[in-house]
């Protein structure tokens, strides 16, 4: 790996001079500024050290490996040394020397580990005093100042080299103030970030080295023996024949700037709003934040950008931006965006940053707690005269959280009512409306759809405002209904509330009612003066017992009450019969007996009525047709029996109308045997004798309970028992009724 290469130009140096130079380097490393005093007193008296071999072989032969100090042998500098050797130009010194802002003649931007050999430029004294040093050079040494407020955390760096021909002297870099190490600052161009050491420990810092840029040489400085101008750097390479190497480990190539990266660093994440948030936090989680994010959130950031009062072309300058959270809550996703000033180029920046595609430099600082302060800086090199600067933009996210409880109100309705209710009675429906949910149920309304078998004084469609039900709260409502019709019905209750809450209760209830049915079983046609026996039936086809049942049979005048059972009572004034039953269970039938006689012809009516409590009643009409028909009876009797042959006997035929109506067309016919011969007769109608037969003309009328006697006289002609036959017919009797009478005839012989 190449070491520091010095272009000797036309200066020739002998091997003894090289040894002097090495001695001076070791004196500086071991003794600091005091070493240079010794050197100038004992060695510088001869003027500038000149004469260097321009062959690689001579230089290589002058270096004795045993005389090169290892990194462990170097004595670490003290705090005073670092105070004298500041890390950046034109920044405030560590010692807060007010003269730090004053202009001083400087050599190209190099760290305290770099020096120039063979420069005969006249020496110009600066503010550094005894801390400045020159080896064979009378020009003033640039006074370095730090760019950080922490005296133990700073970076000494060089301007990046635009051409790789000149390599700087290695610098000291360490993470511990008491442990120095010669490091290689060569960086792979593919690296995305500049290696930095976080300033978290006051005992930790880094001495980083960046190669010097020939372009950064000020035009105001004396020309060096080696042509390091921008023109020379652009047109030709340094033609030094040899190299001077203190160690073979370091690779002192310039640190490249990071590639533009659209993504944030590892410790941040970006949500869809483009705000970098702390790792593990997302605005899209949809979850409440911490309790600290609740309430009014008022983070307040103050931003201050600091730059030197004056900068010079080709000299490094540090632009610092300070961000402080002066608010009372955390500021999240703090991001600083800045641009390299026009007319300048970026040399380095701190802390870790990314360079966006638009050329902006972005620092993601994460979260700033109240009172926290963060600082970002960038070191730039002005390239032209004039006013330069840029505007730093700080963005952050103020997070506010709120939490509430999402509740789910619910509605429940139940109703309690008897399974059966007697018609005509009131039924109480105990309605319970409750909220078994976790939130308030508002706008609760109870609706009732009363079936037709039940009734309410306000109608059959009811609405009752319940109001608001808290979680677990319930309200009871009593609904008083009246049962007005029997049957099985369904009572439907609905409860509704805001938010499309609804519940429904359907309860079955049976309205029971007694019923009475009465009837009469018996003859529908009856003859006058004949008894008729009737069965009075009563039944309860209802669903409840019929209580205080009363039966009454009203008889018409053509019927005469005879008797009854079951403690029936006849009321002559009403011409009615009464029965009483205390209770008749449902679906039970009973009967009582009623006997009457038809005393008048025609249609006779029996009216039966049944009544019970609750207004239950029934009636039944029975019609009986009473007919008044004649009922004829007749008898035949001889007046003399026995009789002697040749004597006479009279046969008497008596007809009686035992019916209720006058008999008409009554006719008698008598037939005699051969031993008897009808000779004469008489009666209510004319007699006609034809041979052995005697025939009476029809009798026009025979009233009820009247009789008619027909007589026929006959003479005995022969002995023996002789029988005559008598027949009767009438208009009401079409079939002749026959009767016989026997007579004994005897002789004296």
Secondary structure, 3 states (H helix, E strand, C coil): CCCCCCCCCCCCECHHHHHHHHHHHHHHHHHCHHHHHHHHHHCHHHCCCCCECCCHHHHHHHCCHHHCCCHHHCCCCCHHHHHHCCCECCCCCCCCCHHHHCCCCCCCCCCCCCCCCCCCCCCCCCCCHHHCCCCCCCCCCCCCECCCCCCCCCCCCCCCCCCCCCCCCCCECCCECCECCECCCCCCCCCCCCCCCCCCCCCCCCCCCCCCCHHHCCCCCCCCCCCCCHHHHHHCCCCCCCCCCCCCCCCCCCCCCCCCCCCCCCCEEECCCCCEEECCCCCCCCCCCCHHHECCCCCCEEEEEECCCCCCCCCEEEEEEEEEECCCCCEEEEEEEECCCCCEEEEEEECCCEECCCCCEEEEEEEECCCCEEEEEEEEEECCCCCCCCCCEEEEECCCECCCCCCCCCCEEEEECCCEEECCCEEEEEEEEECCCCCCEEEEEEEEECCCCEECCCCCEEEEEEEEECCCCEEEEEEEEEECCCEEEEEEEEEEECCCEEEEEEEEEEEECCCCEEEEECCCEEECCCEEEEEEEEEECCCCCEEEEEEEEEECCCEEEEEECCCCEEECCCCEEEEEEEEECCCEEEEEEEEEEECCCEEEEEEEEEEEHHHEEEEEEEEEEEECCCCEEEEEEECCCCEECCCEEEEEEEEEECCCCCEEEEEEEEECCCCEEEEEEECCCCEEEECCEEEECCEEEECCCCEEEEEEEEEECCCEEEEEEEEEECCCCCCCEEEEEEEEEECCC
